[in-house]
């Protein structure tokens, strides 16, 4: 049995942020091209489910996972 990834809080200083922006802001990916590739490839999850919408609006408390790292949208 594998342990779930620890979840780090990433404060965004507001109420919401788009998934593509958050992946870069949180340091999970470096460029917009990398973000697009990861999302379209189904390698990003939001709250445990694959989401292929780069423009998805995240809200406080959402957990985004990529490549073994999980980060939570924090105020």
HUJO-V689598 format. One record per residue. N is the residue number from 0. RES is the residue in one small letter. PSI is psi in whole degrees, -180 to 180 (none if undefined). OMEGA is omega in radians with two decimals (none if undefined). Layout:
n,res,psi,omega
N,RES,PSI,OMEGA
N,RES,PSI,OMEGA
This chain:
n,res,psi,omega
0,x,134,-3.13
1,x,148,3.09
2,x,142,3.09
3,x,155,3.13
4,x,140,3.05
5,x,149,-3.09
6,x,124,3.07
7,x,139,3.05
8,x,135,3.09
9,x,105,3.14
10,x,132,-3.13
11,x,-10,3.10
12,x,26,3.12
13,x,-164,-3.08
14,x,-29,-3.07
15,x,165,3.14
16,x,152,3.12
17,x,151,-3.06
18,x,-48,-3.12
19,x,-42,3.12
20,x,-42,-3.08
21,x,-38,3.13
22,x,-40,3.09
23,x,-44,-3.12
24,x,-39,-3.12
25,x,-8,3.13
26,x,16,3.12
27,x,-32,3.10
28,x,155,-3.02
29,x,-33,-3.02
30,x,162,3.09
31,x,-36,3.11
32,x,-42,3.10
33,x,-40,3.13
34,x,-50,-3.12
35,x,-46,-3.12
36,x,-45,-3.12
37,x,-42,-3.11
38,x,-49,-3.14
39,x,-34,3.14
40,x,-1,3.09
41,x,24,-3.09
42,x,2,-3.14
43,x,134,3.06
44,x,150,3.04
45,x,120,-3.11
46,x,39,3.05
47,x,0,-3.13
48,x,139,3.10
49,x,134,3.09
50,x,123,-3.09
51,x,22,-3.14
52,x,106,-3.13
53,x,-31,-3.11
54,x,8,3.14
55,x,133,3.12
56,x,119,3.06
57,x,152,3.09
58,x,166,-3.13
59,x,133,3.13
60,x,-16,3.10
61,x,143,3.12
62,x,122,-3.13
63,x,132,-3.14
64,x,142,3.08
65,x,130,3.00
66,x,44,3.08
67,x,0,3.11
68,x,140,3.11
69,x,132,3.13
70,x,144,-3.12
71,x,138,3.06
72,x,118,-3.10
73,x,157,3.14
74,x,none,none
